[in-house]
Amino acid sequence: AVQNMLISYNGEARWPDKITPFNPPPPPRKAGDDVAEKTEDELMHEANEKQNALFIRNAGIASLAAAALLAFGFNTDSHDSVSLMATFALAGLAGYQVVWGVAPALHSPLMAVTNAISGMTAVGGMLLLANGASETSGIIPDSPSHWMGAIATTLSFVNIVGGFLITGKMLDLFRRPEDPKEFFELYAIPSALLIAGLGASYFSGNIENVSGSVAIASAICCIAAIAGLADQKTARTGNILGIAGVSFGLASTAADMSIVGATAPAFEQVGILGGVGAAIGAAVASVVGPTELPQTVAGFHSLVGIAAMVGAAGEYLGNAGELDAGTLSAIYLAVFIGGITFTGSVVAFSKLAGMMKSAPLALPVRDQLNLGMVGILALGMAAFLDPSLANLSFLQGLDAEAVRLSSLEMAAVLSSVLGFHLVASIGGPDMPVVITVLNSYSGWALCAEGFLLNNPLLAQVGALIGFSGAILTWIMCEAMGRSITAVIFGGAGKPVANNGNDSTEIEGDITIGSVDNMMESLLEAKNIIIVPGYGLAVAQAQFAVADIAKKLKGMGKNVRFGIHPVAGRMPGQLNVLLAEASVPYDMVFEMEEINDDFEGTDVTLVIGASDTVSSAAEDDPNCSIYGMPVLRVWKSHLVFVLKRTIGNTGYAGMENPILYKDNVEVVLGDAHETCEALRSAI
């Protein structure tokens, strides 16, 4: 997006105050409806009512926050917990501020880098391996808690290395030959200074304070990493800062391991397990391209969920009978959130990879099932915190720790089932939002682990990721016209089993076009807009399309790309794809920047997009995507839609009405072959 600068359009200087944000049009007015003019008093009354509703909502949110803080203060048993909450709140506020500055084109790298940072679940695994280790211990873990630590450490390193390598690959695609050289190697000097100082503190006897200082540097770098993603020019710096932040966090944790008495075998275990996880992560990253990015990110989220679950379980198993209520609460919540993240991410991966049908699982009692599982999990938490409540149930007769262990096992299983059902109940069109929700969940799981370990670093980083994912979720829901509540709770409140079958019947004929027609129209046109979709990624046609755009632009034509916020399978995926083909930044526009320009466009080329350009979203109240903001390509003078077959629908599973419009021609065939033929013809 281009902001805060002078923009020239059709010879007119337009400042940002002349560029209005996109608002979906109102539903079409029915015949016979009368339009009543409102007086100034009526308009003022409506404005006051809206303002009043806004203030009531904000006051309600503030009241809930105040009540939550008071409840926390009354129930906490340690001033350290209060300090940890302050750290969490400030880190969350910082994350909230920096995420809003990230350009939409960089939302995919943002999710990849936060996914890598969420691999800080390794901290919990490393501390578990250090807990109770002795000089006689071998390389093989010798207790259930050590096994849990080993699993968490390995999976976390897969996430860290794979996530940062994938982020680096994506950001390298945005780099252009004319960009100045970057000297990232110079950042090794302050990094080495910090790590060397941490090592020296071991011999000076001041390692605990220095370790805390290095952890502060870790949190600052992680926050700065997201801030760096605000612009393509600083995005690669952001990735480097993220790598530095996680490295400092792991170094600080290694120091904490020595403080609690970790022996040489424990450090050897961390080295071996971390190396194995890093190798797996590097191998996965090496074969992932822009097309496979969405399912890969979802897959990495599942690893964070497992790591959080086993890390929390290991903490309980290693310290059973010695934990206070606050720590027990954090353990249960970490298992609960981790279970939802794990199975929810597996379902998202399966849907995005085509291993599961994209249609939502429409069980007749969907909402009741979800509420029932949440209710049982709440009862389980109550029994976990106060085992005496088990005397009122079938668990009576068990000792306190047996009740707690049973409750924790139930939470792990039932939260996993809940995560599966929640995401399976969400349809394919909402998968971009689901990925951002899962990204947020991974942050909250990390937060819970931070509270159970009383580790400020995990609380800070978890808040950063949790809030960034939540903000992206809100942005995506706004872009898709979706209810954030319905998406988070598996479509709660939405009618079941309406998959678009009741949509308005489409009348008319489809006009079949050809490459020759398309070439002639493009050569005669002055204003051209290209709208890519996920089909472009599948066909790998981005390079041919980039060459077509450059050739047409070289002929003096105004050629631009229009990108829908949720084009593809995750936010920003199409921006990465065009960057891979070296499409200049100034040719790529977001939906709200270009949507009003279609009426003055001679030719629009739609390649592999369907739901994001469907007029049904504005005209058909019965269709599944009604209300979703779309690119109004049908308002162009002439539209060419590249499709493999006529019956090939979008991810929502419904046919696009624009195919039947008089100014639309459909060019059938593989998008790659069609674009190659068009490039040769031009």
N, C-alpha and C positions, 0 to 999 in steps of 0.2 A: 504494500500500500504506500502511496505517496502522500505525505502530509507535510504541513508547515512550510510550504514553498509556493512560489508563483507557478501557476499552470496556464499554459496557452492552449486554447481550444478554438479551432476555426477562426484564428486571428484575434480572438478576444482574450484579454488577460483575466483569468479567473482565480481569485484568492480562495483559500479553503472555506471561507464563510459563504461562498456561493455554491459549494458542493454539499448537497443535502444527503443524509443517510437514506438507505433504501427502506421503504415501508411497504408491506404487502398491500395490494389494493383491496378495497372492501368487496364482499361478495356481490355478484351481479344483481342489480335491482330488478325485482319482478315487475312485470307489466301491470300498470295501473297504480303503482305506488306513487303517492304524492310526496313531493319534496317541500317540507315546511321550513321557512326562513326563521331562524332563532334570533330573538332580541339580544341586545348587549347584556341585559340583566341575566337572561337565561344562560348565555355563554359564560358569564362570570360565575354564575352559580355552579355550572358544570366543572369549571376550572377549580373552584374552591372544593368541590366534592372530591375531585381527583387528588388534590393536594392533601386533603384531610385523610383520604385512604392511604396515601403514601406515608404520612406521618404516623398514622395508626400502625401500619406494618412495621416501620422502623422502630417505633416505641415497643412493639411486641417483641421484636428480635432482641432489642437491648434488654428488655425485662427477662427474657429467657437466659441471655448471657449472664445477667446479674444473678439470677437464681442458681445457675450452674456454678458460678464462682463461689457463691455462699455455701452451696452444698459441698463443694470440694473443700472449702476451708473448714467446715464443721466436721467433716469425716476424715480428713488427713491426719496422720499421726506423726508427721515429721515436718520440720521447717524446710528440710531439703526438698521435699515434694512441692512446697510452695515456690521455692526458687526454680524448680524444674518447670512448673507451670508458667512462671513468668518468662522463662527462656522459650518455652513452646509458643506462647502468645506472641512474643516479639518476633520470633522467626516466622511465624505464620503471617504476621502483618507485613514483614519484609517481602515474603514470597508473594503475597497478594498484590503488592505494589509492582514488583518487577515483572510478573507474568503478563499484566495488562499491556506492557510495552512490547511484547514479542510480536513481530510481524506475522500475519496469517500464513505467508509463504514458508515460514520457519516453524510451523506448529508440529510437523513431523519430526524434525531434529529435536525440538523441545521435548517431545514425548520420549524420544530415544535416549536423550541425555538424562532426563529425570528417571527413566527406567534403569539406566546404568548406576545412577547415584543411589537408587533404592537397593542396590546390591550391598549397601552398608549393613544389611542384615548379617554380613560376615562378622561384624563386631560381636554380636551375640554368640555366634558359633565359636569364634576364637576364645572368648572368655569361658565358654563351657569346656573347651578342651583344656584350658588352664586350671579350671576348678578341680581340686583334689588330685591333680597329677603328682606323680612321685618319680624319683630317679630310677626306680625299678620298672616303671611303665615302658612298654614297647611302642612301636609305631602303630600297632593295631589298637583301636579304642578298647578299653577294658570295663566300661560301664554303660548303662543305658543313656545317661546324660552325655557321656563322651561320644557315643554313636550319634546322638541327636546333633551335637556340635559339629561332628564331621560332615553330616549331611548338609547342615546349614552353611558351613564354610564352603563346601564344594559348589553347591548350587549358586551361592552368592557370587563367587568368582566367575562362574559362567556368565552371570548377568553383567557384572562389572566390565569384564574385558569385551564380551560380545556387544554390549550396549555402546561403549565408547568407540569401538572400531566401526560399528554401523553408522554412528553419528558422524564420525570423521569421513566416511565414504560419502555420505549424503552431502555434507558441507563442502567437500572437495568439488562436487558437481556444480556448485554455485560459483566457484572460482573461475575467473576469466584471465586470458593471457595478459591483458593490459593492467591487471591488478598488481600493485607493488608487492615486492617480496616481503615475507613475514619472517622474523628472526625469533622464532619461539625457543630456539636453543638457549637464548640468553636467560629465559625464565628458569633454567636449571640452576642458575647461581643462587637466587634466594631460596629455592627449594632445597638445594644441597645444604645451604647454611642452616635452614630450620631443622632438617633431619640430623645434621651433624651436631647441632646444639642439643637435640633430644638425646642423642647417643652419649654425649659428654656428661649430661646430667645424671646418667646412671652411675658414673664414678664420683660425681660431686655430692651425691646423696640428696639431690633436689629434684629427682625424676618425677615425683607426683605433681608438683606445680608446673614443671615444664611440659609434662604430658597434657595437662589441662590447657596450657597456652597453645600447644600445637592443635588441639581439638578446636579451639576458637578459630585458628587459621583455616581449619578444614571447613567449618560452617560458613565462614566468610567467603571462601572460594566457591563453595557450592551455590550460595546465593548469587555471587557475581557471575557464575556460569550461566544462569538463566538470564540475568541482565544482559550478558553479552549476546544472547540470541535475539536481541531486539532488532538487529540489522545484519544484512549479509556481510558487511565489512568487518563486523566484530564477532560474527558467529563462531568462526574457528578459534578465536581467542577464548570464547565462552567454553568450547569443548575442552581446550587445554586447561582452563581453570577448573573445570569439573574433574578432570583426571587428577589434577593437583590436590583438589579438595578431598577426594576419596583416598588418595595416597597418604595424605597427612592424617586422615582419620584412621587408616589401617596402622600407620606407624605409631600413632598415639595409643591404639589398642594393644599393640605389641608391648609398649611400655607398661600399660596397665596389667598385661599378663605377667610381666616380671615383678610388678608390685605385689600381686596376689600370690607370688611364689611359684610360678610356672617353671617347670624343669625343661632341660634340653629336648626330651622326647616330644613335649607339647609343641615347641617351636618347630620341630621337624615335621610333626603332623600338619601344622598349618602350612608349612612350605610345600609339602607334597600334595596335600589336598587343594591348596590354592593353585599350584601348578597344573594339576589335572583339570580343575575347573576352567582355568585361563585357556588351556589348550582347546578344550571343547568350545568355549565361547569364541575363540579366534577361528576355529574351523567352521562354526555356524555363520559367523560374520562374513567369511570369505566367499560364501556361495549365495548371499542374500543381495538381491537387487531391489530397485524401487518398487517393482511389481509385488515382490514377496514381503515387503516391509510390514504391512498391517498384521498379517498372521504371525510374523516373527516377534513383533512387539507384544502381541497378546500371549505368545508362548513364553516370553521372558517374564511377563507379569505372573504367570503361573508359578514360576520358580521362586519369585519373591514370596508368594503365598505359602508355598511349602516351607521355605526357610523360616518364615515368621512362626508357622505352626510348630515345627520341630524345635526351634530355638526356645519358644515359650514352654513347650512340654519338657524339654531338657532342663530348663531352669527349675521347674517344679520337681522333677524327679531327683535332681541333684541336691535339693534343699527342702524336701518334704518335712513338714512339721516345724519349720523354722521361719516361715514367711508370714509377714503381717498382712492385714486386710487389703491395703493399697496394692501391694505386690501381687496378691492373689487375683485382685480385680484386673490388673494389667495382663496377667497371664491368660486369664479366661478370654478377655477381649482380643488379645493377640491371636489366640487359637480360632476364635469366632471369625474375625476379619480375614485371617489367613486362609481359612477354609473356603469362605465365599470367593476370595480372590483366586484361589487355586482352581476350583472347578469352573467358576465363571469364565476364567481365562482360557481353560481348555475348550469349553463350548465355543467361545468367541473364535479361538484358533481354528476349530473344526469347521465353523460356518464360513469363515473368511477363506479357508483353504479349499472349500468345496467338498469337505468330507461329511458335512451335515447339510440338510436342506435349509435354505434361508428362511423358510416360513416359520412363524412362531409356533411353539408348542401350546396349543389352545385347549388345556384341560378345563372341563366345565366348572370346577371349583378352585380355579387357580388362585384367586385372592385369599380364599379361606385356607388353602394349604399353606400359603406363605405366612399368614397371620398365625396359624397353628404352630408352625415350626418356630417362629419368633417367640411365641408364648412359651413353648417347651424349653427353648434356649434360655429364656429369662428365668424360668424356674430352676434350670440347671445351674445358672450362675448363683442364684440364691442359696442352693444346696452346697455349692462349691465354697461360698464364703462362710456359711453357717451349717456345718454338717448335721447339727441337731435337728434341722428341719426334715431330715430323712426319716425320722421316727414317724412322720405322718404319711409315709409312702411305703412302697414295696421294698425300699432299701433299708428298712429298719432292721437293726441287729448288726449292721456293719459298723466297723470303727470309723473314726473321723477321716482318716487318710484314705481308706477304701472308698468312702462316699465321694471324696474329692476326686480321686482317680477315675471313678465311674462317671462322675459329672463331666470331667475334662474329656474323657473318651467319647461320651455322648455328644459333647459340643463339637468335637472334631468331625465326627461322622455327620451329624445333622446340619452343621453349617456348610459342609461340602455338598450335601444334597440340596440345601437351600440355594447355594451359589449356582448349581447346575440348573435348577428349576427357574430361577430368576432370569438368567441369560437365555436359556432355551425358550422362554416365553416371549422374548423380544425378537421382532422380525428383522430380516436382513437389512432393510433400509436404515435401521437405527444402529447398526453395528459401529459406525464411526463414533457415535456417542458412547456406546458401551465401552469402547477402548479407553476413552478418556475417564469414564467412571472407574474402570479397573485400575487405571493409572493412579487415580485418587485413593482408591482402597489400599493400594500397595504402600502409599505414604502413611495412611492411618495405622496400618499394621506395624510399620516401622516406629511410629509414635508410641504405640502400646508397648513395643519391646523396649523403647527408651525409658518408659516409666517403670517397667518391671525391673530393669537393670539399674535404675536411677542414673541413667547416662544422658547428660545434656545434649551431647552430639547427636544421638539418635532421635531425640525429641525435636531438635532443631531441623534436622534434615527431613524427618518425617513430616513435620508441619509444612515445610517448603514444598514437598512433593504432593502432600494431601491437598493443599490449597491450590496449587498450580493445576492439578487434575480437575478439581472442582470448578475452577474458573473456565477451563477449556470445555468442560461439560456444559456449563451455562451458555458459553458462546455457541457451541454446536447445537444445543437445543433451540436457541434463538434463530440460528441459521436454517434449521429444519422445521420450525414451527411446531416443535414437540414439547410436551410437558415434561419437565425435568423429574418430577415426582413419578410419573408413569414409567419413565425409562429406568430410574434407579430401582423401583420396586416391581420390575418385571411386567410393565404394562398395566399396573393396578388401576382399576376403575374404567379401563377401556373395554368396549364390548368384545366378547370372545367369539372367535371363529368368523370374523368378517375380514376376509383377505382380499377385498376389492371386488368380489363377485357381484356386488350390488351396484357397481359403478354404472354411469350412464352409457347406454349403447352408442357406439360410434357409427356415424353414417358417412357415406361418401366412398370415393375410390382413392387408392394410392397411386401416385404418379411415379413410375420407375425412370430414373435418370441414367446417365452414362458418364464415363470419365471425360469424353469429348465435350459433352454439354457443360460439365463442370469447369473444364479448362477454359472454354470460350467465355463463360460467364465471369470467371475470375479475371481474365485478361481485359474484359470490358469494364469491370467494376473499379471504383475509386476507393470506396470504404469497405473493408473486409474484416470480419470477426471470425476467429476460429475458436470453437468451444470443444475442448477435449473432455473425455470421460474415462471411466475405468477400462472400457474396451480398447482405448488407445494403448494402455499399459499392457493388456493381455496380448495384443497384436504386435507390440514392440514397434509401433509406427512413429514414435516420437522423432526419430532422426529424419525420416522422409518429410514429416510435417514441418520440422524446423527449416529444412532446406527450401520447401515450398514457400514458407513465410518470408524467408530472406530473399528469395528470387523476386517475389511479388513486391516486397518493400524496395528492392533495388530498381524496380520499374517506376518508382514514384508513388506507389499506392499506400494508403493508410491501412496497415495490417496490425491487428491486435489480437491477443488471446484473452478470452473471458473465462475465469475460473470460479466455479461454485465452491463455497466454503467446505462442503462435504463431498466434492467430486472425488471419486475413487473409493477406497475402503477405510481411509483414515484422514484426519485433517492435514492438509498440505501435501498429500501424496502427489497430486498432479504438478504442483510447483517443483517438486524434486525431479519428477520425470522430465519436465521441460528444461530444467537446469542441466540434466544429464545430456540433453541434446544441444546445449549451448545457446538456448533462446535468450536474448538480452532481457534484462530486468524490465526495461522501459516498454517492452511489448506485452507484458503480462499484467492484467488488471483483475481485481477482485470484483465480485458480483455487484456490490453496491456502487462501484465506480463506473461500471460499463452498462448497467441494465437499461438506463434511459437512452442509450445511444443506438439501440437496435432499430428504432423507427427510421433513423437516417442512414442505415447500413444497406449497401447494395447487395452484398452476398454474405451469408453466414454459413460456415462449414461446421457441422456437428459430427464429431468423430468419437464413436463409442460412448456417447452420453444418452441417457433416456429419462430417468426420473427427474434429474436436475434441470431438464428443459421441457418438462411436460406441462402443457396448458391445463391439464386436469387438476393440477394443484390450485388453480385459481377459478376454474369453471365448474368442477364436479364435486359437490359436497359429499357425495357417497363414496368417493375413492379413498384409498388408504393414505394418500399423501396430501390430501386437501389441507390447505393452509400453509404448506411448506413453501417458503420463498424460492423461486426458480428463475433461471435466466430466460427472459422472454424472447427467445430466438425467432418465434413465429411472427414477430412484428417487423422483421427485416423484409426487404423487397423480394428477395429470393433466398431460399434455404436449401442446402444439400445435406442430407442425413446419410452417413455411411453406416450401414448395418450388414451383419453377416447374412441374416435371413429375416424375412418379414415377421415370423412368429417369435423371434428372439426378443424377449422382454427385458426390462431393467430389473434391478435387484428387488424392487417392490412386487415384481411378478405381474405387472399390468401393462397393457399396450398403451403406447403414447398417441394421444389424439392428433398431435401436430402432423403425423404422417399422412393424414387425410386432408390436410389443408391445401388450397389451390396453389399457394406459393411455395410448396415444399416438394422436392424431388428426392426419392430414396435411391441411393446407389448401393446395390447389393454386392457382397463379396467380402473377402478377408480385408480388414482395414489396412494391413501392411502392404498387401499386393495392390490395393486400390491407390494408396498414397504413393507407392513407388511408380505406378503407371502415370499418375497425375504429375509427379515430379518430372518424369521423362518427357511428358507431353508439353509441359511449360518450358 
